[in-house]
Amino acid sequence: MTVNITLMVVLIVLLARQNSWIALTLGSVAMAISLFGMSFYSFLTIKEIQLNRRQANFVDSVTHELKTPIAALRLYLDTLMLRDPGPEDRRDFYQTMDSELARLDRLINQLLEVGRLDAIGQQTEPEIVNVADLLLHCAQTACLNHKVELSEVFRFEVASLALTSRRIVLEMIFGNLLDNAVKYGGEPPRVTVHAFPRGADRVVVRIRDNGGGVPREHRRQIFNMFFRGSNELQRTKTGTGLGLYIVRTLVGILKGRVTVSEAEAGTGSVFEVILPGRALSAESDSSTSEKTGRSVRVSEMVLETQDAAQRSGIRPLDSDRLSQGSTGEKS
């Protein structure tokens, strides 16, 4: 490109001195087209290199995510076959194996979901989904995955809102976001979920965590397929780099928008999802709810956890099971 620009300058000077304006015009156009072609080729080459790097990280990630639960299952099965553990050890083994199988199932489902994002939920009809119930269900699932207590991690400020969509699509969107908030949160994680109406036909959901945050240069890239912020050989968190890609794709299908920004206090990230929806209250209450939040506090939502879990088919958290599951995972 440097040589091309140099030749272009020399050609312009020589032809200008000879007053060869036709040749000067044609030569300049040819050089400009050549320069544009080389620039475009360089751009595509850089994009391909970045994609290849992300794909290599993805392969490393999936390999690790598949081998880890399989290795754990093999270890406990071999132990059960070689000796007869006591009832307590046997129960710990079974619980750990169940946890690893659930982890493996989530990974396989996520890989399958990427290939059929456009068709997800098409077999069901759109329904009116209560936002508070939806967020509570997704938060409960995230707590089960990471073995933490809902009341200790989440704080909800949710107005009375409704979304009209296929429930499975909304669960995938907010399930991935809330799971990431817990996964990448601080020690211990703290997540604030704020939902309120915007205008007459929009619903805003903000999810804030207390983790390290997303670097400014990565805020667009994190929604790309396979992207992970660190090298897979040095990573400290599990995952495949597909969750936020799924979120962005599904939000786009619903004619919405998802963005990420830095938390006001400078610690953590804020993911904001804007979707078509409405407030369930009267119009006069809608404007008030946006200012005050008409918050649904954790104390109220925890009382509803048992009922929500039964409706959603999720088993409620059990402190003994959490401690045993944590011990088994470390083993």
Backbone torsions as a table, in degrees:
resi	resn	phi	psi	omega
1	MET	NA	-38.7	177.4
2	THR	-63.7	-44.2	177.7
3	VAL	-62.0	-40.3	179.8
4	ASN	-62.1	-44.9	179.8
5	ILE	-64.8	-41.0	179.1
6	THR	-61.6	-46.6	178.7
7	LEU	-62.5	-37.3	179.2
8	MET	-62.6	-44.1	179.4
9	VAL	-63.9	-45.4	179.5
10	VAL	-61.3	-43.0	-179.6
11	LEU	-62.9	-42.7	-179.9
12	ILE	-62.5	-43.2	-180.0
13	VAL	-64.0	-46.9	-177.8
14	LEU	-64.3	-46.8	-177.5
15	LEU	-69.9	-31.0	177.2
16	ALA	-67.2	-37.3	177.9
17	ARG	-67.3	-32.3	-178.9
18	GLN	-89.8	0.8	-179.1
19	ASN	57.6	30.5	177.6
20	SER	-90.6	77.1	-171.7
21	TRP	-70.8	-34.4	178.3
22	ILE	-66.9	-48.4	178.2
23	ALA	-62.5	-37.6	178.8
24	LEU	-62.6	-43.6	-179.6
25	THR	-65.0	-48.1	-179.4
26	LEU	-64.1	-42.0	179.7
27	GLY	-64.4	-40.2	180.0
28	SER	-65.5	-41.6	178.3
29	VAL	-63.6	-43.4	179.3
30	ALA	-62.6	-43.6	178.7
31	MET	-64.3	-40.5	179.7
32	ALA	-64.1	-41.9	177.5
33	ILE	-63.6	-41.5	178.6
34	SER	-63.2	-42.8	179.4
35	LEU	-64.0	-42.7	177.7
36	PHE	-61.6	-43.2	179.7
37	GLY	-61.0	-43.8	179.2
38	MET	-66.5	-38.6	178.7
39	SER	-64.5	-43.5	179.9
40	PHE	-65.1	-40.3	177.7
41	TYR	-63.1	-41.2	178.1
42	SER	-63.5	-40.3	178.6
43	PHE	-61.3	-47.0	179.4
44	LEU	-63.8	-37.1	179.4
45	THR	-63.9	-44.0	178.9
46	ILE	-63.6	-42.0	178.5
47	LYS	-62.1	-39.9	-179.7
48	GLU	-67.6	-39.0	177.7
49	ILE	-62.8	-43.2	178.6
50	GLN	-64.2	-40.2	178.6
51	LEU	-65.0	-42.4	178.4
52	ASN	-62.1	-38.4	178.6
53	ARG	-65.9	-43.0	178.5
54	ARG	-64.5	-39.3	178.9
55	GLN	-65.3	-39.2	177.6
56	ALA	-63.3	-42.2	176.6
57	ASN	-63.4	-37.9	179.6
58	PHE	-63.8	-44.0	179.0
59	VAL	-61.7	-44.3	178.1
60	ASP	-61.1	-41.6	-178.4
61	SER	-65.0	-49.1	-178.5
62	VAL	-64.1	-39.9	177.9
63	THR	-59.0	-45.4	179.0
64	HIS	-64.9	-44.7	-177.7
65	GLU	-65.2	-31.5	178.7
66	LEU	-79.6	-41.0	-175.2
67	LYS	-72.6	-33.0	-175.9
68	THR	-63.4	-52.8	178.5
69	PRO	-66.8	-34.3	178.6
70	ILE	-64.3	-42.4	178.7
71	ALA	-63.6	-40.2	179.2
72	ALA	-65.6	-43.1	178.6
73	LEU	-62.6	-42.6	178.8
74	ARG	-61.9	-40.5	-179.1
75	LEU	-62.9	-47.2	-177.7
76	TYR	-71.8	-35.6	176.4
77	LEU	-64.6	-43.0	177.5
78	ASP	-61.7	-39.9	179.0
79	THR	-63.9	-42.7	179.3
80	LEU	-65.6	-33.0	-179.0
81	MET	-79.6	-31.8	-175.7
82	LEU	-82.3	-29.3	179.9
83	ARG	-145.7	166.3	-178.5
84	ASP	-105.8	96.4	-178.3
85	PRO	-71.8	164.6	177.7
86	GLY	-71.3	171.2	-178.4
87	PRO	-58.0	-39.8	-178.5
88	GLU	-67.5	-46.1	178.7
89	ASP	-64.2	-38.9	-179.7
90	ARG	-64.0	-40.5	178.3
91	ARG	-65.2	-40.5	176.6
92	ASP	-61.6	-42.0	179.3
93	PHE	-60.7	-47.2	-177.7
94	TYR	-63.8	-40.1	179.7
95	GLN	-66.4	-40.3	177.9
96	THR	-66.6	-41.6	178.0
97	MET	-63.2	-39.2	177.2
98	ASP	-63.5	-40.5	178.6
99	SER	-64.6	-42.0	-179.9
100	GLU	-69.0	-36.1	176.2
101	LEU	-65.4	-38.7	177.4
102	ALA	-64.8	-39.0	176.9
103	ARG	-63.3	-43.5	178.5
104	LEU	-65.2	-38.9	179.1
105	ASP	-65.5	-40.4	178.0
106	ARG	-62.6	-41.0	-180.0
107	LEU	-64.0	-46.8	-179.1
108	ILE	-63.8	-41.5	178.2
109	ASN	-62.3	-40.0	179.7
110	GLN	-65.3	-40.3	177.8
111	LEU	-64.4	-39.1	179.0
112	LEU	-69.7	-35.5	-178.4
113	GLU	-63.8	-35.0	-178.7
114	VAL	-60.8	-36.2	-177.7
115	GLY	-78.3	-9.2	-177.4
116	ARG	-136.8	36.2	-177.2
117	LEU	-61.3	-39.6	-177.9
118	ASP	-66.9	-23.7	-175.7
119	ALA	-103.0	-1.3	-176.2
120	ILE	-63.9	128.9	176.6
121	GLY	77.9	2.6	-177.0
122	GLN	-67.0	-20.7	-179.6
123	GLN	-79.0	-6.9	178.8
124	THR	-116.4	158.4	179.7
125	GLU	-90.0	147.6	174.8
126	PRO	-58.9	145.9	-179.4
127	GLU	-136.9	164.4	176.6
128	ILE	-83.8	116.6	-174.9
129	VAL	-109.9	124.9	175.8
130	ASN	-72.1	123.7	-174.1
131	VAL	-65.2	-41.2	-179.3
132	ALA	-61.6	-46.0	178.4
133	ASP	-63.9	-40.8	-179.8
134	LEU	-62.0	-48.2	-178.3
135	LEU	-66.5	-37.1	177.4
136	LEU	-63.6	-43.7	179.2
137	HIS	-62.2	-45.8	-179.4
138	CYS	-66.2	-37.8	177.9
139	ALA	-65.9	-39.8	178.3
140	GLN	-62.4	-42.1	178.8
141	THR	-63.9	-41.8	178.0
142	ALA	-62.7	-39.8	178.5
143	CYS	-65.4	-39.1	176.4
144	LEU	-63.8	-40.5	-179.1
145	ASN	-64.0	-38.5	-174.5
146	HIS	-104.3	5.4	174.0
147	LYS	57.3	53.8	175.7
148	VAL	-130.2	164.6	-179.1
149	GLU	-88.2	134.2	-179.8
150	LEU	-58.3	-47.4	-175.2
151	SER	-67.2	-23.3	-179.4
152	GLU	-86.8	-20.9	-173.3
153	VAL	-104.2	-44.9	-168.6
154	PHE	-102.0	143.3	168.6
155	ARG	-129.6	125.5	-174.6
156	PHE	-108.6	134.4	170.0
157	GLU	-130.4	84.2	-169.0
158	VAL	-121.4	121.2	175.2
159	ALA	-76.2	173.0	179.9
160	SER	-81.3	100.5	-171.6
161	LEU	-130.7	161.9	177.2
162	ALA	-142.6	143.8	173.6
163	LEU	-119.6	140.7	176.7
164	THR	-105.9	103.9	-177.0
165	SER	-166.2	178.9	173.0
166	ARG	-77.8	127.3	-172.0
167	ARG	-60.3	-37.6	-177.2
168	ILE	-62.7	-34.5	178.6
169	VAL	-66.7	-45.5	179.3
170	LEU	-65.2	-37.0	178.6
171	GLU	-65.8	-35.5	177.4
172	MET	-68.7	-39.3	-179.8
173	ILE	-64.2	-59.2	-174.3
174	PHE	-77.8	-24.2	174.4
175	GLY	-63.6	-44.5	178.2
176	ASN	-65.4	-43.0	-177.6
177	LEU	-66.7	-44.5	-179.5
178	LEU	-70.6	-35.5	176.4
179	ASP	-63.8	-42.5	177.0
180	ASN	-64.5	-37.4	179.9
181	ALA	-62.1	-39.7	177.3
182	VAL	-72.9	-43.2	-177.0
183	LYS	-62.6	-45.3	-175.4
184	TYR	-99.2	11.7	177.0
185	GLY	-74.4	-178.7	-178.6
186	GLY	-78.4	-167.2	179.0
187	GLU	-119.4	102.1	-0.8
188	PRO	-81.4	160.8	-179.6
189	PRO	-71.5	144.9	174.9
190	ARG	-135.0	124.8	-175.3
191	VAL	-127.6	130.0	175.9
192	THR	-111.8	127.7	179.4
193	VAL	-113.8	119.3	-177.3
194	HIS	-122.6	124.5	-180.0
195	ALA	-131.5	133.7	-178.4
196	PHE	-155.4	159.2	178.8
197	PRO	-80.3	151.6	172.7
198	ARG	-130.2	111.3	-174.3
199	GLY	70.6	-157.0	-176.2
200	ALA	-94.1	-15.9	-171.5
201	ASP	-137.1	23.6	178.8
202	ARG	-133.7	145.0	175.9
203	VAL	-122.8	132.1	179.9
204	VAL	-112.5	129.7	175.6
205	VAL	-123.1	121.3	178.2
206	ARG	-113.2	131.1	-178.9
207	ILE	-120.9	114.9	-176.9
208	ARG	-114.5	134.4	176.1
209	ASP	-117.3	174.7	-179.5
210	ASN	-114.0	30.4	-178.9
211	GLY	-84.3	-159.9	-177.1
212	GLY	-77.0	-12.6	179.8
213	GLY	85.8	170.8	178.9
214	VAL	-105.4	123.1	177.9
215	PRO	-55.9	146.1	-176.3
216	ARG	-56.5	-37.5	-177.4
217	GLU	-72.6	-12.5	-179.1
218	HIS	-104.2	-0.7	-170.4
219	ARG	-68.0	-24.8	173.8
220	ARG	-91.2	-35.3	-174.9
221	GLN	-70.0	-26.5	-175.0
222	ILE	-64.4	-18.0	178.9
223	PHE	-90.4	1.6	177.4
224	ASN	-83.4	153.1	178.8
225	MET	-64.1	137.9	175.2
226	PHE	75.3	-4.4	-172.5
227	PHE	-74.6	133.8	170.4
228	ARG	-137.2	143.7	-171.4
229	GLY	-71.0	-16.2	-177.3
230	SER	-133.2	166.1	178.2
231	ASN	-66.7	140.5	-175.5
232	GLU	-64.0	-27.3	-179.7
233	LEU	-75.6	-15.2	-178.0
234	GLN	-115.9	7.5	-173.6
235	ARG	-72.3	154.2	179.0
236	THR	-115.4	-10.1	-179.2
237	LYS	-119.0	145.8	176.8
238	THR	-77.1	161.3	177.9
239	GLY	143.8	167.3	-176.5
240	THR	-116.4	-9.1	-176.4
241	GLY	81.2	18.5	-178.8
242	LEU	-107.3	-19.0	-172.4
243	GLY	-59.3	-50.4	-177.3
244	LEU	-72.7	-28.0	173.5
245	TYR	-64.0	-42.1	176.6
246	ILE	-62.3	-42.9	179.5
247	VAL	-59.7	-50.7	-177.0
248	ARG	-62.8	-40.6	-178.8
249	THR	-64.8	-46.1	-178.2
250	LEU	-69.6	-37.6	176.4
251	VAL	-63.2	-38.9	176.6
252	GLY	-63.6	-39.8	178.0
253	ILE	-61.9	-34.4	179.6
254	LEU	-84.6	8.4	179.0
255	LYS	64.7	38.2	178.6
256	GLY	-116.4	-164.5	-177.9
257	ARG	-147.8	142.5	176.5
258	VAL	-130.5	134.7	-179.9
259	THR	-138.1	164.2	176.6
260	VAL	-131.8	141.7	178.9
261	SER	-144.8	173.4	178.8
262	GLU	-84.0	143.1	178.4
263	ALA	-64.6	152.2	-176.3
264	GLU	-60.0	-36.6	-178.7
265	ALA	-78.0	-5.8	179.1
266	GLY	89.5	-1.7	179.5
267	THR	-119.7	123.1	177.5
268	GLY	94.2	-177.8	-177.7
269	SER	-124.9	156.7	175.7
270	VAL	-125.1	115.4	174.3
271	PHE	-98.0	127.5	-178.9
272	GLU	-117.2	126.1	178.0
273	VAL	-116.5	126.5	177.2
274	ILE	-115.4	120.8	-177.3
275	LEU	-130.9	154.8	172.8
276	PRO	-63.0	128.6	-179.0
277	GLY	-173.4	-169.9	-176.4
278	ARG	-156.1	162.0	173.6
279	ALA	-81.8	145.7	179.9
280	LEU	-83.9	-12.5	-178.3
281	SER	-92.5	-178.2	178.5
282	ALA	-69.8	163.8	-177.3
283	GLU	-62.1	-35.7	179.3
284	SER	-65.1	-35.2	178.6
285	ASP	-76.7	-25.1	-176.9
286	SER	-64.6	-44.7	179.9
287	SER	-66.3	-35.1	178.4
288	THR	-69.5	-37.3	-177.3
289	SER	-66.3	-28.7	179.3
290	GLU	-71.3	-30.1	-178.6
291	LYS	-83.9	-42.3	-175.7
292	THR	-95.9	-17.3	-179.7
293	GLY	87.5	-24.3	-173.3
294	ARG	39.4	55.4	-165.2
295	SER	-62.2	142.2	168.7
296	VAL	-103.9	101.8	-172.4
297	ARG	-75.7	163.1	-176.8
298	VAL	-62.4	-37.8	-177.6
299	SER	-59.1	-36.0	178.8
300	GLU	-74.9	-39.0	-175.0
301	MET	-75.3	-30.8	178.0
302	VAL	-64.3	-35.2	177.7
303	LEU	-63.2	-25.8	-179.2
304	GLU	-92.9	-2.1	-173.8
305	THR	-60.0	-43.8	-177.5
306	GLN	-60.6	-46.4	-179.7
307	ASP	-65.7	-42.5	-179.9
308	ALA	-64.7	-38.8	179.9
309	ALA	-65.0	-39.8	178.9
310	GLN	-65.9	-40.7	178.5
311	ARG	-64.7	-34.0	-175.8
312	SER	-90.0	-5.3	-179.7
313	GLY	78.0	22.9	-179.0
314	ILE	-105.7	137.3	176.7
315	ARG	-76.8	137.3	179.3
316	PRO	-66.4	157.8	-179.6
317	LEU	-67.4	145.7	177.5
318	ASP	-129.8	121.5	-173.7
319	SER	-61.5	-40.3	179.2
320	ASP	-63.4	-41.8	-178.3
321	ARG	-66.7	-34.7	179.2
322	LEU	-64.3	-46.6	-178.0
323	SER	-65.6	-38.6	179.0
324	GLN	-69.0	-39.7	179.3
325	GLY	-64.3	-38.2	179.1
326	SER	-65.4	-41.4	177.5
327	THR	-63.1	-43.7	-179.5
328	GLY	-62.9	-36.1	-177.5
329	GLU	-68.8	-38.2	178.5
330	LYS	-65.5	-36.0	177.8
331	SER	-61.4	NA	NA
